[in-house]
Amino acid sequence: MSKKLTIGLFGFGVVGQGLYDIIKTKNLNLEIVKIAIKNPEKKRTLPADLFTTDRNEILNNPEINTVIELINETDAAFEIVSTALRSGKNVVSASKKMIATHLEELLAIQHEHGTSLLYEGAVCGSIPIIRNLEEYYDNELLHSICGIFNGSSNYILSKGYLENLDYASALKQAQDLGFAETDPTMDVGGYDAKFKLVIAAAHAYGVVVNPDDVLNIGIQNLSANDLQYTREKNLKIKLVPVAKELDDRHVALFVLPKLVTESEFLYNVEYEYNGVIVQAAFADQQFFFGKGAGGHPTGAAVLSDVAALRYDYHYEYKKAKEKGSLTFTNDIKLTVYLRYTDESLVQALEFEHIFESYTSDGFKYVIGKVNLQNLIENQNLISDSKAFIAFADQLTGVSLATAKTQAAELV
């Protein structure tokens, strides 16, 4: 029999309201006792006495046994979540940056205090990827996990490719629809996708990685020439985070635009939708598809976690506890497409092998193999020179710089 949850909710924005809408349609053994908000002047549709601007009304209330954290301030979110866990309250959170940045500390707090932190809604909205990695794939060898983890950037790319909109116009539409923030750097720069990838990798491979150590290059420098190139080659550009087991000791993580062929699942994932591909040794390739953002899709994922807490569910992080666990590395070679104007950038990246190059008035590109570490060291140069770079593994694959090519071949 499920236990009753008495809930303190932090944040009543798009996701918070979406969650409340869903809860109203269900007959669940739970009660929202108090909702903490930032702006008391904003008009609300619920009774005023349900709201508070004092977080301690929730955190210090012994009658509240569950906290739902849905705010967009990383430091405040961590303070709320860690305090709640230490005080014996279970927590559901959708703050991907906070979780990715503080994951190791959050694991220790849960272990010390016997509380549970669940965060399905933090990764790919309505797609139940964390629970599947945690439960379905808990004894499975995973070769790779990758996909489209950010709906805002995918919307912009779809508008550019399918409707021939320039980057600025597509971004403006995404902002007008609420898919992208006024400052879109988190989405289009690949940061949002990186935080989600770090969280997913903890469950897929048992590695807890500092997000600052993971390369993320976004789509800000996308040009009409890049889109024209992909149309001519029957490719599409998608912003793709990748976690890949290279051998029995190493796993690599990175976020890059990717040239996707029409035979790949991600080719047909458009606009605000997300898609996750899991390549497993025994289950083979599996594809998860759904809306990656929005009040109701993300609210549904949050409610799934809340419902699981009624039965004392918690993540076990089984792979992190295995002996001989994998370690994170950036020592890997990638095949990339680089559109550039500055010849010194090509020299700085130290291409090991060039498979294709092209030069004409206003359009120069090269396709070749580079070390991931070189991309990290020259990330600012790539950005400042307005170059566009994309992962192009369909040409020759990738290889671990210190091992055989086959050891790191991406599927």
One Martini backbone bead per residue (centre of mass of N, CA, C, O) as a GRO file, in nm:
protein
  411
    1MET     BB    1   0.098   0.035   0.021
    2SER     BB    2   0.067   0.359  -0.004
    3LYS     BB    3   0.191   0.656   0.091
    4LYS     BB    4   0.157   0.964   0.210
    5LEU     BB    5   0.201   1.280   0.052
    6THR     BB    6   0.357   1.576   0.168
    7ILE     BB    7   0.383   1.884  -0.011
    8GLY     BB    8   0.658   2.089  -0.123
    9LEU     BB    9   0.661   2.361  -0.355
   10PHE     BB   10   0.910   2.481  -0.588
   11GLY     BB   11   0.753   2.645  -0.802
   12PHE     BB   12   0.511   2.819  -1.053
   13GLY     BB   13   0.551   2.758  -1.341
   14VAL     BB   14   0.525   2.572  -1.608
   15VAL     BB   15   0.579   2.302  -1.455
   16GLY     BB   16   0.418   2.348  -1.195
   17GLN     BB   17   0.144   2.385  -1.341
   18GLY     BB   18   0.148   2.121  -1.495
   19LEU     BB   19   0.150   1.940  -1.247
   20TYR     BB   20  -0.114   2.044  -1.121
   21ASP     BB   21  -0.299   1.964  -1.355
   22ILE     BB   22  -0.247   1.658  -1.330
   23ILE     BB   23  -0.322   1.608  -1.032
   24LYS     BB   24  -0.627   1.689  -1.063
   25THR     BB   25  -0.683   1.412  -1.244
   26LYS     BB   26  -0.602   1.259  -0.982
   27ASN     BB   27  -0.611   0.973  -0.740
   28LEU     BB   28  -0.396   1.056  -0.503
   29ASN     BB   29  -0.174   1.008  -0.217
   30LEU     BB   30  -0.181   1.350  -0.205
   31GLU     BB   31  -0.043   1.679  -0.082
   32ILE     BB   32  -0.044   2.025  -0.123
   33VAL     BB   33   0.060   2.249   0.121
   34LYS     BB   34   0.301   2.422  -0.029
   35ILE     BB   35   0.408   2.725  -0.218
   36ALA     BB   36   0.702   2.847  -0.347
   37ILE     BB   37   0.773   3.190  -0.424
   38LYS     BB   38   0.898   3.498  -0.563
   39ASN     BB   39   0.617   3.643  -0.666
   40PRO     BB   40   0.352   3.787  -0.487
   41GLU     BB   41   0.211   3.976  -0.723
   42LYS     BB   42   0.127   3.749  -0.879
   43LYS     BB   43  -0.123   3.606  -1.034
   44ARG     BB   44  -0.346   3.354  -0.908
   45THR     BB   45  -0.564   3.061  -0.915
   46LEU     BB   46  -0.498   3.018  -0.625
   47PRO     BB   47  -0.490   3.030  -0.308
   48ALA     BB   48  -0.300   3.241  -0.115
   49ASP     BB   49  -0.241   3.036   0.135
   50LEU     BB   50  -0.056   2.838  -0.048
   51PHE     BB   51   0.153   3.067  -0.041
   52THR     BB   52   0.516   3.147  -0.038
   53THR     BB   53   0.844   3.323   0.039
   54ASP     BB   54   0.919   3.102   0.261
   55ARG     BB   55   1.112   2.824   0.268
   56ASN     BB   56   1.075   2.738   0.577
   57GLU     BB   57   0.775   2.650   0.557
   58ILE     BB   58   0.887   2.380   0.434
   59LEU     BB   59   1.166   2.285   0.560
   60ASN     BB   60   1.033   2.316   0.877
   61ASN     BB   61   0.802   2.115   0.810
   62PRO     BB   62   0.705   1.811   0.954
   63GLU     BB   63   0.452   1.747   0.759
   64ILE     BB   64   0.663   1.748   0.535
   65ASN     BB   65   0.799   1.472   0.319
   66THR     BB   66   0.798   1.641   0.036
   67VAL     BB   67   1.004   1.772  -0.233
   68ILE     BB   68   0.957   2.012  -0.500
   69GLU     BB   69   1.197   2.120  -0.751
   70LEU     BB   70   1.125   2.420  -0.991
   71ILE     BB   71   1.378   2.599  -1.037
   72ASN     BB   72   1.631   2.843  -1.201
   73GLU     BB   73   1.837   2.834  -0.947
   74THR     BB   74   2.111   2.671  -0.863
   75ASP     BB   75   2.192   2.748  -0.572
   76ALA     BB   76   1.907   2.742  -0.448
   77ALA     BB   77   1.843   2.450  -0.526
   78PHE     BB   78   2.067   2.316  -0.360
   79GLU     BB   79   1.983   2.421  -0.084
   80ILE     BB   80   1.704   2.294  -0.083
   81VAL     BB   81   1.775   1.995  -0.140
   82SER     BB   82   1.989   1.945   0.082
   83THR     BB   83   1.813   2.026   0.322
   84ALA     BB   84   1.587   1.823   0.281
   85LEU     BB   85   1.756   1.564   0.294
   86ARG     BB   86   1.876   1.619   0.582
   87SER     BB   87   1.564   1.636   0.707
   88GLY     BB   88   1.411   1.368   0.565
   89LYS     BB   89   1.339   1.454   0.277
   90ASN     BB   90   1.212   1.395  -0.013
   91VAL     BB   91   1.312   1.442  -0.370
   92VAL     BB   92   1.209   1.643  -0.654
   93SER     BB   93   1.384   1.719  -0.966
   94ALA     BB   94   1.460   1.957  -1.268
   95SER     BB   95   1.775   2.048  -1.215
   96LYS     BB   96   2.030   1.986  -1.420
   97LYS     BB   97   2.264   2.171  -1.330
   98MET     BB   98   2.261   2.107  -1.029
   99ILE     BB   99   2.297   1.801  -1.047
  100ALA     BB  100   2.556   1.787  -1.220
  101THR     BB  101   2.734   1.970  -1.028
  102HIS     BB  102   2.626   1.800  -0.736
  103LEU     BB  103   2.615   1.484  -0.745
  104GLU     BB  104   2.821   1.376  -0.541
  105GLU     BB  105   2.697   1.520  -0.292
  106LEU     BB  106   2.408   1.402  -0.321
  107LEU     BB  107   2.489   1.110  -0.277
  108ALA     BB  108   2.602   1.145   0.010
  109ILE     BB  109   2.346   1.253   0.146
  110GLN     BB  110   2.165   1.012   0.092
  111HIS     BB  111   2.340   0.802   0.237
  112GLU     BB  112   2.348   0.940   0.520
  113HIS     BB  113   2.005   0.996   0.539
  114GLY     BB  114   1.808   0.803   0.370
  115THR     BB  115   1.737   0.950   0.107
  116SER     BB  116   1.551   1.075  -0.189
  117LEU     BB  117   1.654   1.146  -0.534
  118LEU     BB  118   1.460   1.262  -0.808
  119TYR     BB  119   1.510   1.326  -1.200
  120GLU     BB  120   1.349   1.277  -1.472
  121GLY     BB  121   1.276   1.585  -1.559
  122ALA     BB  122   1.590   1.671  -1.629
  123VAL     BB  123   1.569   1.448  -1.878
  124CYS     BB  124   1.384   1.476  -2.156
  125GLY     BB  125   1.127   1.506  -2.007
  126SER     BB  126   0.902   1.253  -2.102
  127ILE     BB  127   1.147   1.074  -2.112
  128PRO     BB  128   1.228   0.752  -1.953
  129ILE     BB  129   1.561   0.727  -1.909
  130ILE     BB  130   1.658   0.693  -1.615
  131ARG     BB  131   1.492   0.445  -1.529
  132ASN     BB  132   1.604   0.264  -1.755
  133LEU     BB  133   1.903   0.279  -1.678
  134GLU     BB  134   1.858   0.184  -1.377
  135GLU     BB  135   1.683  -0.090  -1.454
  136TYR     BB  136   1.696  -0.221  -1.743
  137TYR     BB  137   2.033  -0.154  -1.766
  138ASP     BB  138   2.187  -0.257  -1.500
  139ASN     BB  139   2.315  -0.540  -1.663
  140GLU     BB  140   2.417  -0.369  -1.908
  141LEU     BB  141   2.606  -0.322  -2.190
  142LEU     BB  142   2.708  -0.001  -2.296
  143HIS     BB  143   2.819   0.161  -2.575
  144SER     BB  144   2.580   0.390  -2.607
  145ILE     BB  145   2.469   0.740  -2.562
  146CYS     BB  146   2.231   0.936  -2.750
  147GLY     BB  147   2.109   1.261  -2.896
  148ILE     BB  148   1.823   1.469  -2.834
  149PHE     BB  149   1.815   1.704  -2.546
  150ASN     BB  150   1.722   1.979  -2.712
  151GLY     BB  151   1.451   2.161  -2.828
  152SER     BB  152   1.552   2.442  -2.911
  153SER     BB  153   1.780   2.366  -3.111
  154ASN     BB  154   1.601   2.179  -3.287
  155TYR     BB  155   1.407   2.394  -3.382
  156ILE     BB  156   1.614   2.571  -3.530
  157LEU     BB  157   1.718   2.351  -3.725
  158SER     BB  158   1.445   2.290  -3.859
  159LYS     BB  159   1.389   2.575  -3.967
  160GLY     BB  160   1.642   2.586  -4.147
  161TYR     BB  161   1.602   2.323  -4.319
  162LEU     BB  162   1.279   2.317  -4.385
  163GLU     BB  163   1.238   2.667  -4.405
  164ASN     BB  164   1.494   2.855  -4.455
  165LEU     BB  165   1.590   2.978  -4.197
  166ASP     BB  166   1.760   3.178  -4.027
  167TYR     BB  167   1.900   3.180  -3.726
  168ALA     BB  168   1.772   3.441  -3.607
  169SER     BB  169   1.474   3.374  -3.682
  170ALA     BB  170   1.455   3.100  -3.538
  171LEU     BB  171   1.521   3.206  -3.257
  172LYS     BB  172   1.286   3.407  -3.232
  173GLN     BB  173   1.064   3.193  -3.247
  174ALA     BB  174   1.154   3.030  -3.000
  175GLN     BB  175   1.115   3.268  -2.802
  176ASP     BB  176   0.811   3.330  -2.862
  177LEU     BB  177   0.732   3.018  -2.770
  178GLY     BB  178   0.934   2.940  -2.514
  179PHE     BB  179   1.196   2.758  -2.593
  180ALA     BB  180   1.365   3.023  -2.553
  181GLU     BB  181   1.564   3.238  -2.416
  182THR     BB  182   1.684   3.546  -2.415
  183ASP     BB  183   1.929   3.374  -2.322
  184PRO     BB  184   2.038   3.097  -2.532
  185THR     BB  185   2.311   2.959  -2.447
  186MET     BB  186   2.228   2.699  -2.298
  187ASP     BB  187   2.112   2.572  -2.561
  188VAL     BB  188   2.294   2.651  -2.822
  189GLY     BB  189   2.574   2.578  -2.654
  190GLY     BB  190   2.521   2.282  -2.497
  191TYR     BB  191   2.473   2.286  -2.184
  192ASP     BB  192   2.208   2.142  -2.134
  193ALA     BB  193   2.298   1.875  -2.269
  194LYS     BB  194   2.539   1.824  -2.080
  195PHE     BB  195   2.393   1.794  -1.811
  196LYS     BB  196   2.221   1.552  -1.906
  197LEU     BB  197   2.458   1.366  -1.980
  198VAL     BB  198   2.588   1.345  -1.700
  199ILE     BB  199   2.345   1.211  -1.568
  200ALA     BB  200   2.315   0.965  -1.757
  201ALA     BB  201   2.609   0.851  -1.713
  202ALA     BB  202   2.573   0.769  -1.415
  203HIS     BB  203   2.369   0.532  -1.502
  204ALA     BB  204   2.517   0.394  -1.748
  205TYR     BB  205   2.843   0.398  -1.604
  206GLY     BB  206   2.918   0.526  -1.310
  207VAL     BB  207   2.990   0.828  -1.376
  208VAL     BB  208   3.131   1.124  -1.223
  209VAL     BB  209   3.116   1.434  -1.390
  210ASN     BB  210   3.254   1.725  -1.465
  211PRO     BB  211   3.120   1.953  -1.674
  212ASP     BB  212   3.389   2.119  -1.730
  213ASP     BB  213   3.524   1.850  -1.881
  214VAL     BB  214   3.306   1.890  -2.105
  215LEU     BB  215   3.237   1.916  -2.424
  216ASN     BB  216   3.077   2.221  -2.570
  217ILE     BB  217   2.924   2.264  -2.891
  218GLY     BB  218   2.729   2.459  -3.084
  219ILE     BB  219   2.501   2.660  -3.318
  220GLN     BB  220   2.579   2.971  -3.351
  221ASN     BB  221   2.768   2.929  -3.635
  222LEU     BB  222   2.556   2.883  -3.824
  223SER     BB  223   2.513   2.850  -4.181
  224ALA     BB  224   2.405   2.847  -4.502
  225ASN     BB  225   2.638   2.666  -4.600
  226ASP     BB  226   2.585   2.428  -4.412
  227LEU     BB  227   2.297   2.366  -4.512
  228GLN     BB  228   2.371   2.325  -4.810
  229TYR     BB  229   2.560   2.090  -4.770
  230THR     BB  230   2.353   1.892  -4.641
  231ARG     BB  231   2.155   1.886  -4.877
  232GLU     BB  232   2.354   1.773  -5.091
  233LYS     BB  233   2.415   1.510  -4.885
  234ASN     BB  234   2.163   1.421  -4.721
  235LEU     BB  235   2.170   1.589  -4.452
  236LYS     BB  236   2.174   1.662  -4.098
  237ILE     BB  237   2.155   1.886  -3.823
  238LYS     BB  238   2.253   1.798  -3.487
  239LEU     BB  239   2.241   1.819  -3.139
  240VAL     BB  240   2.486   1.592  -2.982
  241PRO     BB  241   2.507   1.387  -2.724
  242VAL     BB  242   2.789   1.179  -2.595
  243ALA     BB  243   2.818   0.840  -2.472
  244LYS     BB  244   3.125   0.632  -2.462
  245GLU     BB  245   3.250   0.321  -2.473
  246LEU     BB  246   3.584   0.227  -2.543
  247ASP     BB  247   3.639   0.032  -2.300
  248ASP     BB  248   3.700  -0.131  -1.987
  249ARG     BB  249   3.797   0.188  -1.873
  250HIS     BB  250   3.646   0.393  -2.083
  251VAL     BB  251   3.480   0.719  -2.107
  252ALA     BB  252   3.305   0.940  -2.329
  253LEU     BB  253   3.226   1.300  -2.345
  254PHE     BB  254   3.005   1.496  -2.569
  255VAL     BB  255   2.916   1.812  -2.747
  256LEU     BB  256   2.776   1.816  -3.083
  257PRO     BB  257   2.735   1.863  -3.378
  258LYS     BB  258   2.562   1.657  -3.632
  259LEU     BB  259   2.591   1.445  -3.902
  260VAL     BB  260   2.293   1.313  -4.040
  261THR     BB  261   2.152   1.040  -4.160
  262GLU     BB  262   1.862   0.887  -4.299
  263SER     BB  263   1.922   0.609  -4.125
  264GLU     BB  264   1.874   0.774  -3.873
  265PHE     BB  265   1.670   0.848  -3.617
  266LEU     BB  266   1.741   1.166  -3.590
  267TYR     BB  267   1.648   1.273  -3.871
  268ASN     BB  268   1.317   1.276  -3.766
  269VAL     BB  269   1.384   1.485  -3.541
  270GLU     BB  270   1.175   1.758  -3.466
  271TYR     BB  271   1.194   2.036  -3.321
  272GLU     BB  272   1.091   1.990  -2.977
  273TYR     BB  273   1.204   1.716  -3.000
  274ASN     BB  274   1.320   1.410  -2.865
  275GLY     BB  275   1.611   1.174  -2.871
  276VAL     BB  276   1.709   0.835  -2.769
  277ILE     BB  277   2.009   0.636  -2.793
  278VAL     BB  278   2.061   0.288  -2.725
  279GLN     BB  279   2.364   0.093  -2.713
  280ALA     BB  280   2.363  -0.254  -2.677
  281ALA     BB  281   2.487  -0.569  -2.649
  282PHE     BB  282   2.191  -0.724  -2.624
  283ALA     BB  283   1.950  -0.516  -2.698
  284ASP     BB  284   2.073  -0.311  -2.864
  285GLN     BB  285   1.887  -0.089  -3.043
  286GLN     BB  286   1.730   0.202  -2.887
  287PHE     BB  287   1.431   0.420  -2.903
  288PHE     BB  288   1.355   0.748  -2.776
  289PHE     BB  289   1.043   0.943  -2.792
  290GLY     BB  290   0.979   1.302  -2.732
  291LYS     BB  291   0.905   1.550  -2.532
  292GLY     BB  292   1.153   1.782  -2.383
  293ALA     BB  293   0.921   1.993  -2.313
  294GLY     BB  294   0.711   2.140  -2.095
  295GLY     BB  295   0.470   2.129  -1.864
  296HIS     BB  296   0.335   1.845  -1.912
  297PRO     BB  297   0.571   1.658  -1.986
  298THR     BB  298   0.746   1.727  -1.733
  299GLY     BB  299   0.523   1.687  -1.523
  300ALA     BB  300   0.496   1.380  -1.575
  301ALA     BB  301   0.782   1.308  -1.476
  302VAL     BB  302   0.751   1.418  -1.192
  303LEU     BB  303   0.505   1.243  -1.111
  304SER     BB  304   0.649   0.973  -1.137
  305ASP     BB  305   0.835   1.026  -0.897
  306VAL     BB  306   0.624   1.079  -0.684
  307ALA     BB  307   0.487   0.801  -0.708
  308ALA     BB  308   0.744   0.637  -0.628
  309LEU     BB  309   0.766   0.754  -0.331
  310ARG     BB  310   0.519   0.593  -0.217
  311TYR     BB  311   0.740   0.328  -0.243
  312ASP     BB  312   1.042   0.408  -0.174
  313TYR     BB  313   1.202   0.507  -0.406
  314HIS     BB  314   1.544   0.453  -0.539
  315TYR     BB  315   1.850   0.504  -0.635
  316GLU     BB  316   2.138   0.275  -0.674
  317TYR     BB  317   2.392   0.297  -0.850
  318LYS     BB  318   2.528   0.023  -0.949
  319LYS     BB  319   2.769   0.101  -1.142
  320ALA     BB  320   2.923   0.275  -0.926
  321LYS     BB  321   2.973   0.002  -0.737
  322GLU     BB  322   3.151  -0.128  -0.925
  323LYS     BB  323   3.413  -0.293  -1.005
  324GLY     BB  324   3.604  -0.140  -1.233
  325SER     BB  325   3.529   0.126  -1.314
  326LEU     BB  326   3.489   0.377  -1.507
  327THR     BB  327   3.662   0.635  -1.689
  328PHE     BB  328   3.722   0.950  -1.781
  329THR     BB  329   3.778   1.081  -2.124
  330ASN     BB  330   3.961   1.286  -2.395
  331ASP     BB  331   4.108   1.034  -2.544
  332ILE     BB  332   3.989   1.111  -2.857
  333LYS     BB  333   3.887   1.050  -3.189
  334LEU     BB  334   3.744   1.266  -3.441
  335THR     BB  335   3.518   1.315  -3.692
  336VAL     BB  336   3.512   1.629  -3.877
  337TYR     BB  337   3.339   1.923  -3.957
  338LEU     BB  338   3.498   2.226  -4.101
  339ARG     BB  339   3.403   2.559  -4.102
  340TYR     BB  340   3.608   2.826  -4.243
  341THR     BB  341   3.860   3.113  -4.255
  342ASP     BB  342   4.092   3.030  -4.059
  343GLU     BB  343   4.388   2.863  -4.104
  344SER     BB  344   4.492   2.846  -3.805
  345LEU     BB  345   4.276   2.648  -3.704
  346VAL     BB  346   4.365   2.398  -3.858
  347GLN     BB  347   4.645   2.391  -3.729
  348ALA     BB  348   4.556   2.379  -3.426
  349LEU     BB  349   4.394   2.096  -3.457
  350GLU     BB  350   4.564   1.876  -3.587
  351PHE     BB  351   4.516   1.702  -3.829
  352GLU     BB  352   4.569   1.370  -3.901
  353HIS     BB  353   4.326   1.344  -4.117
  354ILE     BB  354   4.220   1.409  -4.457
  355PHE     BB  355   3.929   1.344  -4.660
  356GLU     BB  356   3.818   1.650  -4.703
  357SER     BB  357   3.815   1.942  -4.926
  358TYR     BB  358   3.717   2.302  -4.953
  359THR     BB  359   3.746   2.588  -5.191
  360SER     BB  360   3.589   2.911  -5.186
  361ASP     BB  361   3.402   3.174  -5.202
  362GLY     BB  362   3.310   3.180  -4.864
  363PHE     BB  363   3.395   2.850  -4.871
  364LYS     BB  364   3.535   2.644  -4.611
  365TYR     BB  365   3.634   2.295  -4.583
  366VAL     BB  366   3.685   2.015  -4.350
  367ILE     BB  367   3.754   1.656  -4.331
  368GLY     BB  368   3.854   1.506  -4.016
  369LYS     BB  369   4.095   1.410  -3.773
  370VAL     BB  370   4.062   1.462  -3.416
  371ASN     BB  371   4.129   1.565  -3.102
  372LEU     BB  372   3.939   1.640  -2.836
  373GLN     BB  373   4.150   1.811  -2.681
  374ASN     BB  374   4.187   2.020  -2.912
  375LEU     BB  375   3.902   2.133  -2.897
  376ILE     BB  376   3.917   2.236  -2.609
  377GLU     BB  377   4.172   2.428  -2.647
  378ASN     BB  378   3.999   2.569  -2.918
  379GLN     BB  379   3.712   2.680  -2.849
  380ASN     BB  380   3.746   2.991  -2.866
  381LEU     BB  381   3.851   3.001  -3.158
  382ILE     BB  382   3.602   2.882  -3.290
  383SER     BB  383   3.406   3.101  -3.192
  384ASP     BB  384   3.556   3.370  -3.279
  385SER     BB  385   3.577   3.266  -3.598
  386LYS     BB  386   3.291   3.140  -3.683
  387ALA     BB  387   3.302   2.848  -3.671
  388PHE     BB  388   3.195   2.519  -3.789
  389ILE     BB  389   3.124   2.219  -3.601
  390ALA     BB  390   3.104   1.857  -3.678
  391PHE     BB  391   3.008   1.550  -3.635
  392ALA     BB  392   3.141   1.264  -3.868
  393ASP     BB  393   3.116   0.935  -3.818
  394GLN     BB  394   3.004   0.814  -4.097
  395LEU     BB  395   3.286   0.794  -4.232
  396THR     BB  396   3.517   0.662  -3.986
  397GLY     BB  397   3.481   0.728  -3.703
  398VAL     BB  398   3.635   0.643  -3.394
  399SER     BB  399   3.930   0.684  -3.171
  400LEU     BB  400   4.153   0.589  -2.955
  401ALA     BB  401   4.457   0.730  -2.923
  402THR     BB  402   4.579   0.456  -2.754
  403ALA     BB  403   4.423   0.273  -2.962
  404LYS     BB  404   4.227   0.106  -3.140
  405THR     BB  405   3.981   0.183  -3.349
  406GLN     BB  406   3.767  -0.037  -3.255
  407ALA     BB  407   3.738   0.051  -2.950
  408ALA     BB  408   3.569   0.340  -3.055
  409GLU     BB  409   3.334   0.269  -3.223
  410LEU     BB  410   3.063   0.423  -3.342
  411VAL     BB  411   2.710   0.349  -3.370
   0.00000   0.00000   0.00000
